[in-house]
């Protein structure tokens, strides 16, 4: 009799606990950004225009690029309106955390430091740091290692993994940071700096634009591993699950390849971009 009563008590306790956990899961789901997106009927996407070819502004004032097309596909899959929110890079994570938008889609590299503040979906593309050098160093500077000397001035964009790579891997170089990556790269074209370190996709585009001047040489082999991913607020497993499934779907149904070929493999869009 005692054993039967004990079993009944354990069974009831188990049901209560399961009910509590289930209720907790439901409450967590209700707090997901997905619920807010569907309720509002719009997907607010945070990015900083200017990172070619991921997010840019064309001559008509429209936001275009790899991330923009992916965001539009995402909004379409949700059945909601795509709402772009152009945001300064140094404030983009705080803006996400304070719910100025729903997701960061801005060519953001996954780093452990950033991952302490936000969560990332699975990487949608992997890039790395490359080097553009002034023509006068051709044949002498063959890799980033050759720049590790106070004799060289190296540039990159403030607050990026390009800047981090310079400080970590070529610390002896004279480093100069700039608010805009184009400005930093133009220092090398003008001869005011010896080298520019930045993400491969941007450097490919910059070479397509400025390489014809004959003033610069592209060392196009990436020397870092940098996965780019979409950032969301912490504590939202439902949104992460949806994003990862969406990414798997577009990578296998032809949409990702179409967008990749349009913005990464081709540079036909360059003349339409606001400079």
NUNUDO-868423 format. One line per 4 residues: number of its first residue (from 0); for each residue x, y, z of N, C-alpha, C. Coordinates in Angstrom, 1 decimal. Example, Ala and Ser with C-alpha at 12.3 -4.5 7.8 and 13.67 -1.06 7.14 Angstrom:
<sites>
0> 13.2:-5.7:7.8:12.3:-4.5:7.8:13.2:-3.3:7.8  12.8:-2.2:7.1:13.7:-1.1:7.1:12.9:0.0:7.9 $
</sites>
This chain:
<sites>
0> 0.8:-1.2:0.0:0.0:0.0:0.0:0.9:1.3:0.0  1.9:1.2:0.9:2.8:2.3:0.9:3.5:2.6:-0.4  3.9:1.5:-1.0:4.6:1.6:-2.3:3.7:2.2:-3.4  2.5:1.8:-3.3:1.5:2.3:-4.3:1.3:3.8:-4.1 $
4> 1.1:4.2:-2.8:0.9:5.6:-2.5:2.2:6.4:-2.9  3.4:5.9:-2.7:4.6:6.5:-3.0:4.7:6.7:-4.5  4.3:5.7:-5.3:4.4:5.8:-6.7:3.4:6.8:-7.2  2.3:6.9:-6.6:1.3:7.9:-7.0:1.8:9.3:-6.8 $
8> 2.4:9.5:-5.6:3.0:10.8:-5.3:4.1:11.2:-6.3  5.0:10.3:-6.6:6.0:10.5:-7.6:5.4:10.9:-8.9  4.4:10.1:-9.3:3.8:10.3:-10.6:3.1:11.8:-10.7  2.4:12.1:-9.6:1.8:13.5:-9.6:2.8:14.6:-9.6 $
12> 3.9:14.3:-8.8:5.0:15.3:-8.8:5.6:15.5:-10.2  5.8:14.4:-10.9:6.4:14.4:-12.2:5.5:15.2:-13.2  4.2:14.9:-13.1:3.2:15.6:-14.0:3.2:17.1:-13.7  3.3:17.5:-12.4:3.3:18.9:-12.0:4.6:19.6:-12.6 $
16> 5.7:18.9:-12.4:7.0:19.4:-12.9:7.0:19.6:-14.4  6.4:18.5:-15.1:6.4:18.6:-16.6:5.4:19.7:-17.0  4.3:19.9:-16.3:3.4:21.0:-16.6:4.1:22.3:-16.5  4.9:22.4:-15.4:5.6:23.7:-15.1:6.6:24.0:-16.2 $
20> 7.3:22.9:-16.6:8.3:23.1:-17.7:7.7:23.5:-19.0  6.6:22.8:-19.3:5.9:23.1:-20.5:5.3:24.5:-20.5  4.8:24.9:-19.4:4.3:26.2:-19.3:5.4:27.3:-19.5  6.6:26.9:-18.9:7.7:27.8:-19.1:8.1:27.9:-20.5 $
24> 8.1:26.8:-21.3:8.4:26.8:-22.7:7.4:27.7:-23.5  6.2:27.6:-23.1:5.1:28.4:-23.8:5.4:29.9:-23.6  5.7:30.2:-22.3:5.9:31.6:-22.0:7.2:32.2:-22.7  8.2:31.3:-22.8:9.4:31.7:-23.6:9.1:31.9:-25.0 $
28> 8.3:31.1:-25.6:7.9:31.2:-27.0:7.1:32.5:-27.3  6.3:32.8:-26.3:5.5:34.1:-26.5:6.4:35.3:-26.5  7.5:35.2:-25.8:8.5:36.4:-25.7:9.4:36.4:-26.9  9.4:35.4:-27.8:10.3:35.4:-28.9:10.1:36.6:-29.9 $
32> 11.2:37.0:-30.5:11.1:38.1:-31.4:10.2:37.8:-32.6  10.1:36.5:-32.9:9.2:36.0:-33.9:7.8:36.5:-33.7  7.3:36.3:-32.5:5.9:36.7:-32.1:5.7:38.2:-32.4  6.7:39.0:-32.0:6.6:40.5:-32.2:6.6:40.8:-33.7 $
36> 7.4:40.1:-34.5:7.6:40.3:-35.9:6.2:40.0:-36.6  5.7:38.9:-36.3:4.4:38.5:-36.9:3.3:39.4:-36.5  3.3:39.8:-35.3:2.2:40.7:-34.8:2.3:42.0:-35.4  3.5:42.5:-35.6:3.7:43.9:-36.2:3.5:43.8:-37.7 $
40> 3.7:42.6:-38.3:3.7:42.5:-39.7:4.9:43.1:-40.5  6.0:43.2:-39.7:7.2:43.7:-40.3:8.5:43.2:-39.6  9.5:43.0:-40.4:10.8:42.5:-40.0:11.8:43.7:-40.0  12.2:44.2:-38.9:13.1:45.3:-38.8:14.5:44.8:-38.8 $
44> 15.3:45.2:-39.8:16.6:44.7:-39.9:17.7:45.8:-39.7  18.6:45.6:-38.8:19.6:46.5:-38.5:20.9:46.2:-39.3  21.5:47.3:-39.9:22.8:47.2:-40.7:23.4:48.5:-40.8  24.6:48.6:-41.2:25.3:49.8:-41.5:25.6:49.9:-43.0 $
48> 25.0:50.7:-43.8:25.2:50.8:-45.2:26.6:51.3:-45.5  27.3:50.6:-46.5:28.6:51.0:-46.8:29.6:49.9:-46.9  29.2:48.7:-46.4:30.1:47.6:-46.4:29.8:46.8:-47.7  30.5:47.1:-48.7:30.3:46.4:-50.0:30.9:44.9:-49.9 $
52> 30.2:44.0:-50.5:28.9:44.1:-51.3:27.7:43.7:-50.4  27.8:43.8:-49.1:26.7:43.3:-48.2:25.6:44.3:-48.0  25.9:45.5:-47.7:24.8:46.5:-47.6:25.3:47.9:-48.1  24.6:48.4:-49.1:25.1:49.6:-49.7:23.9:50.5:-50.0 $
56> 24.1:51.7:-50.5:23.1:52.6:-51.0:23.3:52.9:-52.5  22.2:52.7:-53.3:22.4:52.9:-54.7:22.2:54.4:-55.0  22.3:54.8:-56.2:22.2:56.2:-56.6:20.8:56.7:-56.5  19.8:55.8:-56.3:18.4:56.2:-56.1:18.1:56.3:-54.6 $
60> 19.1:56.0:-53.8:18.8:56.1:-52.4:18.3:54.8:-51.7  18.2:53.7:-52.5:17.7:52.5:-52.0:18.9:51.6:-51.4  18.5:50.9:-50.4:19.5:50.0:-49.8:19.6:48.7:-50.6  20.8:48.3:-51.0:20.9:47.1:-51.8:22.1:46.3:-51.3 $
64> 22.3:45.0:-51.7:23.4:44.2:-51.4:23.0:42.8:-51.0  24.0:42.0:-50.7:23.9:40.6:-50.3:22.9:40.5:-49.1  23.3:41.2:-48.0:22.4:41.0:-46.8:21.0:41.6:-47.0  20.9:42.6:-47.8:19.6:43.2:-48.1:18.7:42.2:-48.8 $
68> 19.2:41.6:-49.9:18.5:40.6:-50.6:18.1:39.4:-49.7  19.0:39.0:-48.8:18.7:37.9:-47.9:17.6:38.3:-46.9  17.7:39.5:-46.5:16.7:40.0:-45.5:15.3:40.1:-46.2  15.3:40.5:-47.5:14.0:40.5:-48.2:13.4:39.1:-48.4 $
72> 14.3:38.1:-48.6:13.8:36.7:-48.7:13.3:36.2:-47.4  13.9:36.7:-46.3:13.5:36.3:-45.0:12.2:36.8:-44.7  12.0:38.1:-44.9:10.7:38.8:-44.7:9.6:38.1:-45.5  9.9:37.8:-46.8:8.9:37.1:-47.6:8.5:35.8:-47.1 $
76> 9.5:35.0:-46.5:9.2:33.7:-46.0:8.3:33.8:-44.7  8.5:34.9:-44.0:7.7:35.2:-42.8:6.3:35.8:-43.2  6.2:36.3:-44.4:4.9:36.9:-44.8:4.7:38.3:-44.2  5.9:39.0:-44.0:5.8:40.3:-43.4:6.6:41.3:-44.3 $
80> 6.5:42.6:-43.9:7.2:43.6:-44.7:8.7:43.8:-44.2  9.6:44.0:-45.1:11.0:44.2:-44.8:11.1:45.7:-44.5  11.7:46.0:-43.3:11.9:47.4:-42.9:13.4:47.6:-42.6  14.1:48.3:-43.4:15.6:48.5:-43.2:15.8:49.6:-42.1 $
84> 16.8:49.3:-41.2:17.1:50.3:-40.2:18.7:50.5:-40.2  19.1:51.6:-41.0:20.5:51.9:-41.1:21.0:52.4:-39.8  22.1:51.8:-39.3:22.6:52.1:-37.9:24.1:52.2:-37.9  24.6:53.1:-37.2:26.1:53.3:-37.0:26.7:52.0:-36.4 $
88> 27.8:51.6:-36.9:28.4:50.3:-36.5:28.7:50.2:-35.0  29.2:51.3:-34.5:29.6:51.2:-33.1:28.4:51.1:-32.1  27.2:51.4:-32.6:26.0:51.3:-31.8:25.1:50.2:-32.2  25.5:49.3:-33.1:24.5:48.4:-33.7:24.1:47.3:-32.7 $
92> 25.1:46.8:-31.8:24.7:45.8:-30.9:23.8:46.4:-29.8  24.1:47.5:-29.2:23.2:48.1:-28.2:21.8:48.4:-28.8  21.8:48.8:-30.1:20.5:49.0:-30.7:19.6:47.8:-30.8  20.3:46.6:-31.1:19.6:45.4:-31.1:19.1:45.0:-29.7 $
96> 19.9:45.1:-28.7:19.6:44.7:-27.4:18.4:45.6:-26.9  18.4:46.8:-27.2:17.3:47.7:-26.8:16.1:47.7:-27.7  16.1:46.7:-28.6:14.9:46.5:-29.5:14.6:47.6:-30.5  15.7:48.2:-31.0:15.5:49.2:-32.1:15.1:48.5:-33.4 $
100> 15.5:47.2:-33.5:15.2:46.4:-34.6:15.2:44.9:-34.1  14.9:44.0:-35.0:14.8:42.6:-34.6:16.0:41.7:-34.8  16.8:42.1:-35.8:18.0:41.3:-36.1:19.1:42.1:-36.8  20.3:41.7:-36.5:21.5:42.3:-37.2:21.8:41.5:-38.4 $
104> 21.7:42.1:-39.6:22.2:41.5:-40.9:23.1:42.4:-41.5  24.4:42.4:-41.1:25.3:43.5:-41.5:26.7:43.0:-41.7  26.9:41.8:-42.3:28.2:41.3:-42.5:29.0:41.2:-41.2  28.3:40.8:-40.1:29.0:40.8:-38.8:29.7:39.5:-38.6 $
108> 31.0:39.6:-38.2:31.8:38.4:-37.9:31.5:37.9:-36.5  31.4:36.6:-36.4:31.1:36.0:-35.1:32.4:36.0:-34.3  32.4:36.7:-33.1:33.6:36.7:-32.2:33.1:36.4:-30.8  34.0:35.9:-30.0:33.6:35.5:-28.7:33.1:36.7:-27.9 $
112> 33.7:37.8:-28.1:33.4:39.0:-27.4:31.9:39.4:-27.7  31.6:39.4:-29.0:30.2:39.8:-29.4:29.2:38.7:-28.9  29.7:37.5:-28.9:28.8:36.4:-28.5:28.4:36.4:-27.0  29.1:37.2:-26.3:28.8:37.4:-24.9:27.6:38.3:-24.7 $
116> 27.4:39.1:-25.7:26.3:40.2:-25.7:25.0:39.7:-26.5  25.3:39.0:-27.6:24.1:38.6:-28.4:24.3:37.1:-28.8  23.3:36.5:-29.4:23.4:35.2:-30.0:23.5:35.3:-31.5  24.2:34.3:-32.1:24.3:34.2:-33.5:23.7:33.0:-34.1 $
120> 23.1:33.1:-35.3:22.6:32.0:-36.0:23.8:31.3:-36.7  23.6:30.2:-37.4:24.7:29.6:-38.1:25.3:30.5:-39.1  26.6:30.4:-39.3:27.2:31.3:-40.3:26.6:31.2:-41.7  26.4:32.3:-42.4:25.8:32.2:-43.8:26.9:32.3:-44.8 $
124> 28.1:32.8:-44.4:29.2:32.9:-45.4:30.5:33.0:-44.5  31.6:32.5:-45.0:32.9:32.6:-44.3:33.8:33.4:-45.2  34.4:34.5:-44.5:35.4:35.3:-45.2:36.6:35.4:-44.4  37.6:36.2:-44.8:38.8:36.4:-44.0:39.4:37.7:-44.3 $
128> 40.5:38.1:-43.6:41.2:39.3:-43.8:42.2:39.1:-45.0  42.2:40.1:-45.8:43.2:40.2:-46.9:43.9:41.5:-46.9  44.9:41.7:-47.8:45.7:42.9:-47.8:45.8:43.5:-49.2  45.6:44.8:-49.2:45.9:45.6:-50.4:47.1:46.5:-50.1 $
132> 48.1:46.4:-50.9:49.4:47.1:-50.7:49.6:48.2:-51.8  50.4:49.2:-51.5:50.8:50.1:-52.5:51.7:49.5:-53.5  51.6:49.8:-54.8:52.4:49.2:-55.9:53.9:49.2:-55.6  54.4:50.2:-54.9:55.8:50.3:-54.6:56.4:49.1:-53.8 $
136> 55.4:48.4:-53.1:55.9:47.2:-52.3:55.7:45.9:-53.0  55.3:45.9:-54.3:55.0:44.7:-55.0:56.3:43.8:-55.1  56.2:42.6:-54.8:57.3:41.7:-54.8:58.1:41.6:-53.5  58.0:42.7:-52.7:58.7:42.8:-51.5:57.8:42.3:-50.3 $
140> 56.6:42.9:-50.3:55.6:42.5:-49.3:54.7:41.4:-50.0  54.9:40.1:-49.5:54.2:39.0:-50.1:53.1:38.5:-49.2  53.0:38.9:-47.9:52.0:38.5:-47.0:51.9:39.5:-45.9  50.9:39.3:-45.1:50.7:40.3:-43.9:51.9:40.2:-43.0 $
144> 52.6:39.1:-42.9:53.8:39.0:-42.0:54.9:40.0:-42.4  55.0:40.3:-43.7:56.1:41.2:-44.1:55.8:42.6:-43.7  54.6:42.9:-43.2:54.2:44.2:-42.8:54.5:44.5:-41.3  55.0:43.5:-40.6:55.2:43.6:-39.2:56.4:44.4:-38.8 $
148> 56.4:45.7:-39.1:57.6:46.5:-38.9:57.1:48.0:-38.7  57.8:48.7:-37.9:57.4:50.2:-37.7:57.6:51.0:-39.0  58.3:50.3:-40.0:58.5:51.0:-41.2:57.3:51.1:-42.1  56.3:50.3:-41.8:55.0:50.2:-42.6:53.9:50.9:-41.8 $
152> 53.1:51.6:-42.6:51.8:52.2:-42.1:50.7:51.4:-42.6  49.9:50.8:-41.7:48.8:49.9:-42.1:47.4:50.5:-41.7  46.4:50.5:-42.5:45.1:51.1:-42.2:44.0:50.0:-42.2  42.9:50.4:-41.5:41.7:49.5:-41.5:40.6:50.4:-40.9 $
156> 39.4:49.8:-40.8:38.3:50.5:-40.2:38.2:50.3:-38.7  37.9:51.4:-38.0:37.7:51.4:-36.6:36.7:50.4:-36.1  37.1:49.6:-35.1:36.1:48.7:-34.4:35.8:47.4:-35.2  36.6:47.1:-36.2:36.3:45.9:-37.0:37.3:44.8:-36.7 $
160> 37.1:43.6:-37.3:38.0:42.5:-37.2:39.3:42.8:-38.0  39.2:43.7:-39.0:40.4:44.1:-39.7:41.3:44.8:-38.7  40.8:45.7:-37.9:41.6:46.4:-37.0:42.2:45.4:-35.9  41.4:44.5:-35.5:41.8:43.5:-34.5:43.0:42.7:-35.0 $
164> 42.8:42.3:-36.3:43.8:41.4:-36.9:45.2:42.2:-37.0  45.1:43.5:-37.4:46.4:44.2:-37.5:47.1:44.3:-36.1  46.3:44.6:-35.1:46.8:44.8:-33.7:47.4:43.4:-33.2  46.7:42.3:-33.6:47.1:41.0:-33.0:48.2:40.4:-33.8 $
168> 48.1:40.5:-35.1:49.1:39.7:-36.0:50.2:40.5:-36.5  50.1:41.8:-36.6:51.2:42.6:-37.1:51.3:43.9:-36.2  51.6:43.6:-34.9:51.5:44.7:-33.8:52.6:45.7:-34.0  53.7:45.4:-34.7:54.8:46.3:-34.8:54.6:47.4:-35.9 $
172> 53.6:47.1:-36.7:53.3:48.1:-37.8:52.7:49.4:-37.2  52.9:50.5:-37.9:52.3:51.8:-37.5:50.8:51.7:-38.0  49.9:51.6:-37.1:48.5:51.4:-37.4:47.7:52.7:-37.4  46.8:53.0:-38.4:45.9:54.1:-38.4:44.5:53.6:-38.7 $
176> 43.6:54.0:-37.9:42.2:53.6:-38.0:41.4:54.7:-38.7  40.3:54.3:-39.4:39.4:55.3:-40.0:38.0:54.9:-39.8  37.1:55.9:-39.8:35.6:55.6:-39.6:35.0:54.9:-40.8  35.6:55.1:-42.0:35.0:54.4:-43.2:36.1:53.6:-43.8 $
180> 35.7:52.4:-44.3:36.7:51.5:-44.9:37.2:52.0:-46.2  36.4:52.7:-47.0:36.8:53.3:-48.3:37.9:54.3:-48.0  37.8:55.2:-47.0:38.8:56.2:-46.7:40.1:55.5:-46.3  40.0:54.5:-45.5:41.2:53.7:-45.1:41.9:53.1:-46.3 $
184> 41.2:52.6:-47.2:41.8:52.0:-48.4:42.4:53.0:-49.4  41.7:54.1:-49.5:42.2:55.2:-50.4:43.5:55.8:-49.9  43.9:55.6:-48.6:45.2:56.1:-48.1:46.3:55.3:-48.8  46.0:54.0:-49.1:47.0:53.2:-49.8:47.1:53.6:-51.3 $
188> 46.0:53.9:-51.9:46.0:54.4:-53.3:46.8:55.6:-53.5  46.6:56.6:-52.5:47.3:57.9:-52.6:48.7:57.8:-52.1  49.1:56.7:-51.5:50.5:56.5:-51.1:50.8:57.0:-49.7  49.7:57.5:-49.0:49.8:57.9:-47.6:50.0:56.8:-46.6 $
192> 49.6:55.6:-47.1:49.8:54.4:-46.2:50.4:53.3:-47.1  50.9:52.3:-46.5:51.6:51.2:-47.2:50.6:50.0:-47.5  49.7:49.8:-46.6:48.8:48.6:-46.7:47.4:48.8:-46.1  46.4:48.2:-46.6:45.1:48.2:-46.0:44.7:46.8:-45.8 $
196> 44.2:46.5:-44.5:43.7:45.2:-44.2:42.2:45.2:-43.9  41.5:44.3:-44.7:40.1:44.2:-44.5:39.5:42.9:-45.1  38.2:42.7:-44.9:37.5:41.5:-45.4:37.7:41.3:-46.9  37.8:40.1:-47.3:38.0:39.7:-48.7:36.9:40.3:-49.6 $
200> 35.6:40.1:-49.3:34.6:40.7:-50.3:34.8:42.2:-50.6  35.0:42.9:-49.5:35.2:44.4:-49.7:36.4:44.7:-50.6  37.5:44.0:-50.3:38.7:44.2:-51.1:38.6:43.8:-52.5  37.8:42.8:-52.8:37.6:42.4:-54.2:36.9:43.5:-54.9 $
204> 35.8:44.1:-54.3:35.1:45.2:-54.9:36.0:46.4:-55.0  36.7:46.7:-54.0:37.6:47.9:-54.1:38.6:47.8:-55.2  39.2:46.6:-55.4:40.1:46.4:-56.5:39.4:46.6:-57.9  38.2:46.1:-58.0:37.4:46.3:-59.2:37.2:47.8:-59.5 $
208> 37.1:48.6:-58.5:36.9:50.0:-58.7:38.2:50.8:-58.9  39.2:50.5:-58.1:40.5:51.3:-58.0:41.7:50.6:-58.6  41.6:49.3:-58.9:42.8:48.5:-59.3:43.3:49.0:-60.7  42.4:49.6:-61.5:42.8:50.1:-62.8:43.8:51.2:-62.8 $
212> 43.9:51.9:-61.6:44.8:53.0:-61.5:46.3:52.6:-61.5  46.5:51.3:-61.2:47.8:50.7:-61.2:48.6:51.1:-60.0  48.0:51.7:-59.0:48.7:52.1:-57.8:48.6:51.1:-56.6  47.9:50.0:-56.8:47.7:49.0:-55.7:47.8:47.6:-56.2 $
216> 48.2:46.7:-55.3:48.3:45.3:-55.5:47.5:44.5:-54.5  46.8:43.5:-54.9:45.9:42.8:-54.0:46.6:41.4:-53.6  46.8:41.2:-52.3:47.2:40.0:-51.7:45.9:39.2:-51.3  45.4:38.4:-52.2:44.0:38.0:-52.0:43.8:36.7:-51.2 $
220> 44.9:36.1:-50.7:44.7:34.9:-49.9:44.4:35.3:-48.4  43.1:35.0:-48.0:42.8:35.3:-46.6:43.7:34.7:-45.6  44.0:35.5:-44.5:44.9:35.0:-43.5:44.2:34.8:-42.1  42.9:35.0:-42.1:42.1:34.7:-40.9:40.9:33.9:-41.3 $
224> 40.2:33.2:-40.4:39.0:32.5:-40.6:37.9:33.3:-39.9  36.9:33.9:-40.7:35.9:34.7:-40.1:34.5:34.4:-40.6  33.7:33.7:-39.8:32.4:33.4:-40.2:31.5:34.6:-40.0  30.6:34.9:-40.9:29.7:36.0:-40.8:28.3:35.4:-40.5 $
228> 27.6:36.0:-39.5:26.3:35.4:-39.1:25.3:36.5:-38.7  24.0:36.2:-38.6:23.0:37.1:-38.2:22.9:37.1:-36.7  22.8:38.3:-36.1:22.8:38.4:-34.7:21.4:38.7:-34.1  21.0:38.0:-33.0:19.7:38.2:-32.4:19.9:38.4:-30.9 $
232> 18.9:38.9:-30.2:18.9:39.0:-28.8:19.0:37.7:-28.1  19.7:37.7:-26.9:19.8:36.4:-26.1:18.4:35.9:-25.6  18.4:34.6:-25.3:17.2:34.0:-24.7:16.1:33.8:-25.7  16.4:33.6:-27.0:15.4:33.4:-28.0:15.6:32.2:-28.9 $
236> 15.5:31.0:-28.3:15.8:29.8:-29.1:14.8:29.6:-30.3  13.6:30.1:-30.2:12.6:29.9:-31.3:13.1:30.7:-32.5  13.6:31.9:-32.3:14.0:32.7:-33.5:15.3:32.1:-34.1  16.2:31.6:-33.3:17.4:31.0:-33.8:17.1:29.7:-34.6 $
240> 16.1:28.9:-34.1:15.7:27.7:-34.8:15.1:28.1:-36.1  14.3:29.1:-36.2:13.7:29.5:-37.4:14.7:30.0:-38.4  15.7:30.8:-37.9:16.7:31.3:-38.8:17.6:30.2:-39.4  18.0:29.3:-38.6:18.8:28.2:-39.0:18.1:27.3:-40.1 $
244> 16.8:27.1:-39.9:16.1:26.3:-40.8:15.9:27.1:-42.1  15.7:28.4:-42.0:15.6:29.3:-43.2:16.8:29.2:-44.0  18.0:29.4:-43.3:19.3:29.4:-44.0:19.5:28.0:-44.7  19.2:26.9:-44.1:19.4:25.6:-44.7:18.5:25.5:-46.0 $
248> 17.3:26.1:-45.9:16.4:26.0:-47.0:16.9:26.8:-48.2  17.3:28.1:-48.0:17.7:28.9:-49.1:19.0:28.4:-49.7  19.8:27.7:-48.9:21.1:27.2:-49.4:20.9:26.0:-50.3  19.7:25.4:-50.2:19.5:24.2:-50.9:18.4:24.3:-52.0 $
252> 17.8:25.5:-52.1:16.7:25.6:-53.1:17.1:26.6:-54.2  18.3:27.1:-54.2:18.8:27.9:-55.3:18.8:29.4:-55.0  18.1:29.8:-54.0:18.0:31.3:-53.7:19.3:31.8:-53.2  20.0:31.1:-52.3:21.3:31.6:-51.8:22.3:31.7:-53.0 $
256> 22.3:30.7:-53.8:23.3:30.7:-54.9:23.0:31.9:-55.9  21.8:32.2:-56.1:21.4:33.3:-57.0:21.9:34.6:-56.4  21.7:34.8:-55.1:22.1:36.1:-54.4:23.6:36.1:-54.3  24.3:35.0:-54.1:25.7:35.0:-54.0:26.4:35.3:-55.3 $
260> 25.9:34.8:-56.4:26.4:35.1:-57.7:26.2:36.5:-58.1  25.1:37.1:-57.7:24.7:38.5:-58.0:25.7:39.5:-57.3  26.0:39.2:-56.1:26.7:40.2:-55.3:28.2:39.9:-55.0  28.5:38.6:-54.9:29.9:38.2:-54.6:30.7:37.9:-55.8 $
264> 30.2:37.1:-56.7:30.9:36.7:-57.9:30.9:37.8:-59.0  29.9:38.5:-59.1:29.8:39.6:-60.1:30.0:41.0:-59.5  30.5:41.9:-60.3:30.7:43.3:-59.8:29.9:44.2:-60.8  28.9:43.7:-61.5:28.2:44.5:-62.5:27.4:45.6:-61.8 $
268> 27.2:45.5:-60.5:26.3:46.4:-59.8:27.1:47.7:-59.4  28.4:47.7:-59.5:29.2:48.7:-59.0:28.9:50.1:-59.5  28.6:50.2:-60.8:28.2:51.6:-61.3:26.9:52.2:-60.8  26.1:51.3:-60.2:24.8:51.8:-59.6:24.9:52.2:-58.2 $
272> 26.1:52.0:-57.6:26.2:52.3:-56.2:26.6:53.8:-55.9  26.1:54.4:-54.9:26.4:55.8:-54.6:27.8:55.8:-54.0  28.6:56.6:-54.5:30.0:56.7:-54.0:30.2:57.9:-53.1 $
</sites>
